[in-house]
Amino acid sequence: MLTGLLQFIVNLGYFATAITFIFALKRMSHPSTARSGIVWAGYAMAFATVLTFVHPAIHGNYFLMIFAILIGGIIANVTAKNVAMTDMPQMIAIYNGVGSASAACIAAITLLRTGTLVESHNVAGTFRDLPPMLLLAGVGGLIGLVSFTGSIIAWMKLDGRMNKVVRIKGRNAINGALLMSAILFVIMLANVGAQDTAPSYTLIILLFIVAAALGILIAIPIGGADMPVVISLFNALTGLAVAFEGIATNNYGLVVSGMVVGAAGSLLTILMAKAMNRSLSNVLFSNFGEAQASTEEITGSLKPVPAVDAAMTMAYAQKVIIIPGYGLAVAQAQHKVAELTKLLQDKDVDVKFAIHPVAGRMPGHMNVLLAEAGIPYDLIFDLDEINEEFKDTDAVLVIGANDVVNPVARTDKSSPIYGMPILNADMAKQVFVVKRGQGAGFSGIENHLFYLDNTNMVYGDAQKMVNDMIASIKTL
């Protein structure tokens, strides 16, 4: 009776946690309320953790549980406070990997302790209902390991530890064989559980090795242009793995939190892929960037100008739109851009920022950088909100962006980025592009914007070039 009442209270608490998570996600949907949304999500997670300690199915070593939470909390607190805003994508990737690894660990413990699984689901003296639970645990472990190793590869790519995109011949066939093998091992584990409580260590080890290899092989060939989609996908997979483990272990807290994360990650993945006009299968199974050629002939020439010329044009303009890209993050020029914005506003210039959905290395990367530099939220606009304004804009400053402003996405059907929604920078009266060199974007194609009559190139490090612009405007 007491156990049942306690179970009801815990489940009710988990339900309240789920509602709070959804409320927090809603708050995170707008920059002005995102901070409070994160705080609410943190409170909800802390509450769910406390509830787990009184869960009637938990019979663990509470000292070790508390010790692990303290160690993890200290590490997270130190790393989160010291990480640079430009390194935020790497931190997101590694934290997602930690979450998926946790789901995989729960799966491993569940598969190794089938007797405990029987007890948690009250399967009295029979293994009839055990195979479905083992199946869910195995599937959760499979997804968790794929997401874990894939997230680690994503972290290495984002952190510059793995710059080369590795192309593997026949990788789709290899990945398919690994996936089928992993599914077979999961089914075999469930079948073993139907016969005996003794786990099959060999099958468990094989499952985890194959799943880990699959995650690596999925992520290794994917280039930086697709990284926002990939991070969102792995985030969704982590949520799904956690939900499966929650069902397998009869823990509704894991189920609700996993489903919320999985649903949010799935929607974000779809939105990111749509913003690139690419299907998820195209991201995962094609070699984006291999198609170097474009049938549309480039006309015009590159026209370099010094930073002072760009500064003078913007200082006497009525309206300026700034388009940030990954080059801004690499150069850590966001604070200089904020200073430039303030100087232009002091001269009564209408300054706005245009953000492409896949600019940077994760969803919202540019928004985070600009917010960290203190740029007001009301100056930052998404593609759909600002695209019609470019034709009435005196000057556009593109900093470190490439493919998201390439007009061939509208005109060249042979281009790998054809159909991708882009920012209409080319429609402005004058465009200045700050770029280190003449290299192509992640798609591997030339940017026709750079050759237009109304475009000038400002070559150099973004932070130095913007600083030169600031110095020039101050002399007026």
C-alpha positions in Angstrom: 0.0 0.0 0.0 2.8 2.4 1.1 4.9 1.4 -1.9 2.0 2.0 -4.3 1.3 5.5 -2.8 5.0 6.4 -3.1 5.0 5.2 -6.7 1.9 7.4 -7.4 3.6 10.5 -5.8 6.8 10.0 -7.8 4.9 9.6 -11.0 2.9 12.7 -10.3 6.1 14.5 -9.7 7.5 13.3 -13.0 4.4 14.5 -14.7 4.9 18.0 -13.2 8.5 17.8 -14.4 7.4 17.1 -17.9 5.0 20.1 -17.9 7.8 22.3 -16.6 10.2 21.0 -19.4 7.6 21.9 -22.0 7.1 25.4 -20.5 10.9 25.8 -20.4 11.2 24.9 -24.0 8.6 27.5 -24.9 10.6 30.1 -23.0 13.7 29.1 -24.9 12.0 29.8 -28.3 12.7 33.6 -27.9 16.1 35.2 -27.1 14.6 37.5 -24.5 13.1 34.6 -22.5 15.6 31.9 -23.3 17.7 32.5 -20.1 14.7 32.0 -17.8 13.7 28.9 -19.8 17.0 27.3 -19.2 16.7 28.1 -15.5 13.3 26.5 -15.3 14.6 23.5 -17.1 17.4 23.2 -14.6 14.9 23.4 -11.7 12.8 20.7 -13.3 15.8 18.4 -13.8 16.9 18.9 -10.2 13.4 18.0 -9.0 13.3 14.9 -11.1 16.7 13.8 -9.7 15.5 14.2 -6.1 12.3 12.2 -7.0 14.5 9.4 -8.3 16.1 9.0 -4.9 12.7 8.1 -3.4 11.6 5.9 -6.3 10.4 2.6 -4.8 12.4 0.6 -7.4 15.7 2.3 -6.5 17.8 0.2 -4.1 21.2 1.5 -4.9 24.2 2.9 -2.9 23.0 6.4 -2.2 26.4 7.6 -1.2 27.8 6.7 -4.6 24.9 8.3 -6.4 25.4 11.6 -4.5 29.2 11.4 -5.0 28.7 10.9 -8.8 26.3 13.9 -8.9 28.7 16.1 -7.1 31.6 15.1 -9.3 29.6 15.6 -12.5 28.2 18.9 -11.1 31.6 20.3 -10.3 33.0 19.4 -13.8 30.0 20.9 -15.5 30.1 24.1 -13.5 33.8 24.6 -14.2 33.7 23.8 -17.9 30.4 25.8 -18.5 31.8 28.9 -16.8 35.1 28.8 -18.7 34.0 27.8 -22.2 34.3 30.6 -24.7 31.1 31.5 -26.6 32.9 30.6 -29.9 33.4 27.1 -28.4 29.7 26.6 -27.5 29.0 24.2 -30.4 31.8 21.9 -29.2 30.4 21.9 -25.6 26.9 21.1 -26.9 28.2 18.2 -28.9 30.2 16.7 -26.0 27.4 17.2 -23.5 25.0 15.5 -25.8 27.6 12.7 -26.0 27.6 12.4 -22.2 23.8 12.1 -22.2 23.7 9.4 -24.8 26.6 7.6 -23.0 24.4 7.6 -19.8 21.6 6.0 -21.7 24.0 3.4 -23.1 25.2 2.7 -19.5 21.6 2.2 -18.3 21.1 -0.2 -21.2 24.2 -2.2 -20.3 23.2 -2.5 -16.6 19.7 -3.5 -17.6 21.0 -6.2 -19.9 23.5 -7.4 -17.4 20.9 -7.7 -14.6 17.9 -9.4 -16.1 16.8 -10.6 -12.7 16.4 -7.0 -11.5 14.4 -6.2 -14.7 12.0 -9.0 -13.9 11.6 -7.7 -10.3 11.0 -4.1 -11.5 8.2 -5.1 -13.8 6.7 -7.6 -11.3 7.0 -10.6 -13.7 6.3 -13.2 -11.0 8.2 -16.3 -11.8 8.0 -16.1 -15.5 10.1 -14.6 -18.3 7.1 -14.1 -20.7 7.1 -10.3 -20.4 10.9 -10.0 -20.2 11.9 -10.1 -23.9 10.0 -6.9 -24.8 11.7 -5.1 -22.0 15.1 -6.5 -23.0 14.4 -5.5 -26.6 13.7 -1.9 -25.5 16.8 -1.8 -23.4 18.9 -3.2 -26.3 17.4 -0.7 -28.8 18.0 2.2 -26.3 21.6 1.0 -25.9 22.1 0.8 -29.7 20.8 4.3 -30.2 22.7 5.7 -27.3 26.0 4.3 -28.5 25.5 5.5 -32.0 24.7 9.0 -30.7 27.6 8.9 -28.2 30.4 8.0 -30.7 28.8 10.3 -33.4 28.7 13.2 -30.9 32.4 12.6 -30.1 33.3 12.8 -33.8 31.1 15.9 -34.1 33.0 17.4 -31.2 36.4 16.6 -32.7 35.3 18.2 -36.0 34.0 21.3 -34.4 37.0 21.6 -32.1 39.4 21.4 -35.1 40.8 18.0 -33.9 39.6 16.3 -37.1 39.6 18.7 -40.0 39.6 16.2 -42.8 36.4 14.9 -44.2 36.9 11.2 -44.6 35.1 9.5 -47.6 34.6 5.8 -47.2 34.0 3.7 -50.3 30.7 1.8 -49.9 30.0 3.4 -46.5 26.2 3.1 -46.9 26.5 -0.7 -47.4 28.9 -1.0 -44.5 26.6 1.1 -42.3 23.6 -1.0 -43.3 25.4 -4.2 -42.5 26.4 -2.8 -39.1 22.9 -1.7 -38.4 21.4 -5.1 -39.3 24.0 -6.8 -37.2 23.2 -4.6 -34.2 19.5 -5.3 -34.6 20.2 -9.0 -34.8 22.2 -8.9 -31.5 19.4 -7.0 -29.8 16.9 -9.7 -30.9 19.2 -12.5 -29.8 19.7 -10.8 -26.4 15.9 -10.6 -25.9 15.6 -14.3 -26.9 18.2 -15.3 -24.4 16.4 -13.3 -21.7 13.3 -15.4 -22.5 15.1 -18.6 -21.5 17.3 -17.6 -18.6 18.1 -14.7 -16.3 21.9 -15.2 -17.0 23.0 -12.5 -19.5 25.0 -13.2 -22.6 28.2 -11.1 -22.1 29.4 -11.9 -25.6 26.3 -10.6 -27.3 26.2 -7.4 -25.1 29.9 -6.7 -26.0 29.3 -7.3 -29.7 26.2 -5.1 -29.7 28.1 -2.2 -28.1 31.1 -2.5 -30.3 29.0 -2.6 -33.5 26.8 0.3 -32.3 29.9 2.4 -31.5 31.5 1.7 -34.9 28.2 2.6 -36.6 28.1 6.0 -34.9 31.7 6.7 -35.9 31.1 5.7 -39.5 27.9 7.8 -39.8 29.6 11.0 -38.5 33.1 10.8 -40.0 32.1 11.6 -43.7 29.8 14.5 -42.8 31.3 18.0 -43.4 31.0 21.1 -41.4 28.1 22.6 -43.5 25.9 19.8 -42.3 27.0 20.0 -38.6 23.9 21.9 -37.3 21.6 19.2 -38.7 23.8 16.4 -37.4 24.0 17.9 -33.8 20.2 18.2 -33.8 19.8 14.7 -35.0 22.1 13.2 -32.4 20.3 15.3 -29.8 17.0 13.7 -30.9 18.6 10.2 -30.8 19.8 10.8 -27.3 16.3 11.7 -26.2 14.9 8.6 -27.9 17.5 6.4 -26.2 16.7 7.8 -22.8 12.9 7.3 -23.4 13.5 3.6 -24.3 15.6 3.0 -21.2 12.9 4.7 -19.1 10.3 2.2 -20.4 12.6 -0.7 -19.9 13.4 0.2 -16.3 9.9 1.4 -15.5 11.1 5.0 -14.8 8.6 7.6 -16.1 11.0 10.4 -15.4 13.3 9.1 -18.0 10.4 8.5 -20.4 9.0 12.0 -20.2 12.3 13.8 -20.3 13.6 11.6 -23.2 10.4 12.1 -25.2 10.6 15.9 -24.7 14.2 16.0 -25.8 13.6 13.6 -28.6 10.6 15.5 -30.0 12.4 18.9 -29.7 15.5 17.5 -31.4 13.5 15.9 -34.2 11.6 19.1 -35.0 14.8 21.1 -35.0 16.5 18.6 -37.3 13.6 18.8 -39.7 13.7 22.6 -39.6 17.5 22.7 -40.2 17.3 20.3 -43.1 14.5 22.4 -44.6 16.6 25.5 -44.2 19.2 23.8 -46.3 16.7 22.4 -48.8 18.1 19.0 -48.1 16.5 15.8 -46.8 17.9 14.0 -43.8 18.8 11.0 -45.9 20.8 13.4 -48.2 22.7 14.7 -45.2 23.5 11.3 -43.8 24.1 9.3 -47.0 25.4 11.7 -49.6 28.8 13.3 -49.9 28.0 17.0 -49.6 30.8 19.0 -51.0 32.1 16.6 -53.6 30.3 18.3 -56.5 32.8 21.1 -57.2 31.6 22.3 -60.5 28.7 24.5 -61.4 27.4 24.9 -64.9 26.6 28.5 -64.4 29.4 30.6 -65.7 31.0 33.2 -63.4 31.1 36.7 -64.8 32.8 39.7 -63.3 35.9 39.8 -61.1 36.9 40.0 -57.5 37.3 43.6 -56.4 39.3 44.0 -53.2 39.0 47.2 -51.2 40.6 48.3 -47.9 38.5 48.3 -44.7 38.4 52.1 -44.7 36.3 52.2 -47.9 33.7 49.9 -46.4 33.6 51.9 -43.3 33.1 55.2 -45.1 30.2 53.7 -47.2 28.5 52.4 -44.1 29.0 55.6 -42.1 27.1 57.6 -44.8 24.4 55.0 -45.4 20.9 55.2 -44.2 20.5 51.5 -43.7 23.1 48.7 -43.1 22.5 45.0 -42.7 25.2 42.8 -41.2 25.3 39.1 -42.0 27.5 37.1 -39.6 28.8 33.6 -40.3 31.2 31.1 -38.9 34.2 33.3 -39.8 32.9 35.8 -37.2 33.0 33.1 -34.6 36.5 31.9 -35.6 37.9 35.4 -35.4 36.0 36.1 -32.2 35.0 39.5 -33.7 31.5 39.7 -32.1 32.5 42.4 -29.6 34.1 44.5 -32.4 31.0 44.1 -34.4 28.9 45.4 -31.5 31.2 48.4 -31.2 30.9 49.1 -34.9 27.1 48.8 -34.6 27.0 51.4 -31.9 29.2 53.8 -33.9 26.9 53.5 -36.9 23.8 54.0 -34.8 25.4 57.2 -33.3 25.5 58.5 -36.9 21.8 57.7 -37.3 22.4 54.6 -39.5 19.7 52.0 -39.3 21.6 48.8 -38.5 20.1 45.3 -38.5 21.5 41.7 -38.3 20.3 39.0 -40.7 20.7 35.4 -39.4 20.5 32.4 -41.6 19.1 29.2 -39.9 22.2 27.2 -40.5 24.8 30.0 -40.0 27.6 28.8 -37.7 28.1 25.3 -36.3 24.9 24.7 -34.4 21.3 26.1 -34.4 21.3 29.6 -32.9 25.1 29.8 -32.9 25.1 33.3 -34.3 22.3 34.5 -32.0 24.4 33.3 -29.0 27.5 35.1 -30.2 25.7 38.4 -30.8 23.8 38.2 -27.5 27.1 37.6 -25.7 28.5 40.7 -27.3 25.5 42.7 -26.0 23.8 43.4 -29.3 20.1 44.1 -28.6 17.6 41.3 -29.6 15.5 43.7 -31.5 18.3 44.2 -34.1 18.5 40.5 -34.9 16.2 39.1 -37.6 15.8 35.7 -39.1 15.9 35.0 -42.9 12.1 35.2 -43.4 11.8 38.4 -41.4 14.4 40.4 -43.2 14.9 39.0 -46.7 12.5 41.6 -48.3 14.5 44.5 -46.8 17.7 43.9 -48.7 16.5 45.6 -51.9 16.1 48.8 -49.9 19.4 48.5 -48.1 22.4 50.8 -48.9 25.1 48.5 -47.7 25.5 44.9 -46.5 28.4 43.7 -44.5 29.0 39.9 -44.8 31.4 38.6 -42.1 32.6 35.1 -42.6 29.4 33.8 -44.3 29.6 32.0 -47.7 27.1 29.5 -49.0 24.1 31.2 -47.2 24.5 34.3 -49.4 25.4 32.5 -52.7 22.9 33.5 -55.4 23.4 30.3 -57.4 21.1 28.7 -54.9 18.3 30.5 -56.8 19.5 30.1 -60.3 21.8 27.0 -61.0 20.0 23.7 -60.8 23.3 21.8 -61.1 24.6 23.4 -57.9 24.6 21.3 -54.7 23.0 24.2 -52.8 20.3 24.8 -55.4 16.9 25.5 -53.7 18.5 26.3 -50.4 16.9 29.5 -49.0 19.5 32.2 -48.9 19.8 35.7 -47.6 19.2 38.2 -50.5 22.5 40.1 -49.9 23.1 40.4 -53.7 20.0 42.6 -54.0 21.5 45.4 -51.8 23.0 48.5 -53.4 26.5 47.7 -52.1 27.9 44.5 -50.5 31.2 44.2 -48.6 32.4 40.7 -47.8 35.0 40.2 -45.0 36.9 37.1 -45.7 40.3 35.6 -44.9 41.0 34.4 -48.5 39.5 33.3 -51.7 38.5 29.8 -50.7 35.1 28.3 -51.4 32.5 27.5 -48.8 31.7 24.1 -47.3 29.7 23.2 -50.4 32.9 23.4 -52.4 31.6 25.8 -54.9 32.5 29.4 -55.8 30.3 32.1 -54.5 28.9 34.2 -57.4 28.1 37.0 -55.0 31.8 37.9 -54.7 32.0 38.6 -58.5 28.9 40.9 -58.8 29.4 44.5 -59.7 28.0 45.7 -56.4 30.3 43.5 -54.3 33.7 44.3 -52.9 36.0 42.0 -50.9 37.7 43.1 -47.7 40.4 40.4 -47.2 41.8 39.8 -43.8 41.1 38.6 -40.3 37.5 39.6 -39.4 38.4 41.1 -36.0 41.3 43.2 -37.5 39.2 44.3 -40.4 36.2 45.4 -38.3 38.6 47.1 -35.9 40.1 49.1 -38.9 36.5 50.0 -39.8 35.9 51.3 -36.3 39.1 53.4 -36.3 38.1 54.9 -39.7 34.6 55.9 -38.6 36.0 57.5 -35.4 38.1 59.8 -37.5 35.1 61.3 -39.2 
